[in-house]
Amino acid sequence: MKKKHLLFVCLALFLALSSIYFVPQVIRGDIIPLAVLSGSMDPMMRVGDIVVVHKVNPETVEPGDIIAFKDPSGRKNVIITHRVIAYDREGGGFKTKGDACEDPDQFVVKKEDVVGKPVFLVPFAGYLFGPKGSKNPLIWLLLVILPAGIIIADEIRNIFTSPFEARRKEREKRRAKRRAIRIVNYKRFSMIFIFGTIISGAVSLPSLTGSGYVTDINAGALKIENRGALPCVCIFNIINDPHGAISPGYAVLPPKNDTEVEVEILMDAHETDAGGSGLEHDTLIAVSKSPYIMPVFWIDTLAKINPYLPGLVSSTVPTVILTLILSPIWFHRRVNYKYRHRRHLFKKLKKG
C-alpha cells in the first residue's frame, strides 16, 4: 500500500472512531456547544468564543472548577458559565463568581442545575454561529452564499459537459499528478524553520525560564515578572493537594511588567465553609508562563498537564504554522514535461 493511501486510511479510521465516540454523546446531550455572550469570564472566555461543555457528576465539582449551570432566575435556554469559589453548606450548592467580576454571584447554584464543565474552546467561532454572526451579511456572503454559488456553478458546468469528456479530463488530471515530480528545497526549508524557531524562541524563552515550582506564597501574594515584549499569561496550579485550588488561577501581565499577583487558596469545597481559610501547610504551586498568543483556556489546559508545556507549545506551534504557510517557497510539484512531449510525439507518429 502506498504511503498516501495508508495516510488516507489512517485518517478515515481516526474520523470513524472519533465519530463513534463523540456522535452518540452529542445526540444524548452529554456534549453541548455554547456561545459566550458576556464578558464575565474574560479573558478565560471572551465574547464570541464557543465553549464545548461536557456533562459531569456535580459531586465531582471542586473549588476553582469552571462550571456551566442553568440560570437560577429561571430564564429558559440561558446557561451561565462561572467559576466555583466555595461550597455552600446551608443551601447544598455552589457559590460562583465570574473571573472579570469583583463580587461573587448573589445566588447559590443547586447541584441539579449544573450542566457540566467546559472541556474545549474555539475562539471567535460564536460570531459565525451565534446571534451576532447570524445577522452579519458579510459572514453570510462568505460562508453561505459564495460557497453555494460556486457549488451550483460547478454542477451546471458538469450538466452541460459530456460525461465521457469529464471522465477523460479526470483521468488526465490523475495521470498528471502521478507524473509530477515533487521537489523539496531543503535549504529554503531549513532557513524558514530556523528563522521561525529563533523568533519563537526569543518570544517564549522568558516564559520557559519563569515556569516552575514555588512554595513561598503563604502570605497570599506572588511576585511575577514579565520581561518579554508580548503580554504573558501565568497559570497557577496546586500540586501537593488534589483538593486545593487557586482563585482565579491565572493572571495576564502586560509587557515589561514587574508586579505582585494576589492569590487566594481555596480548600476542598466539601470540607470548608464559604469563606475558605486556605492551606496551613506549605503549598507547592506549579507556575506556568506563556506568551499571550493562544487563548487563556488552551494555556490553562496545557498547564494542568505540565507547567512547562504552554511555553514549549508557544515556541514550536508558530514555527510549524509559519513553515506550512510558506510551503510554496520550499515545496514544488513539477510536471514531467519531457515525458509528456514524448507521449504526444508518439501519438502523432502513430496517426501518421
Buried (B, 14 or more C-beta within 10 A) or exposed (E): EEEEEEEEEEEEEEEEEEEEEEEEEEEEEBBBBBBBBEBBBBBBBBBBBBBBBBBBEBEEBBBBBBBBBBBBEEEEEEBBBBBBBBBBEEBEBBBBBBBBBEEBBEBBBBBEBBBBBBEBBBBEBBBBBBEBBEEBEEBBEEBEEEEEEEEEEEEEEEEEEEEEEEEEEEEEEEEEEEBEEEEEEEEEBEEBBEBBBEBBEEBBBBBBEBBEEBEEBEEEEBEBBBBBEBBBBBBBBBEBBEBBBBBBBBBBBEEEBEBEBEBBBBBBBEEBEBEBEBBEEEBBBBBBBBBBBBBBBBBBBBBBEEBBBBBBBBBBEBBEEBBEEBEEEBBEEEEBEEEEEEEEEEEEEEEE
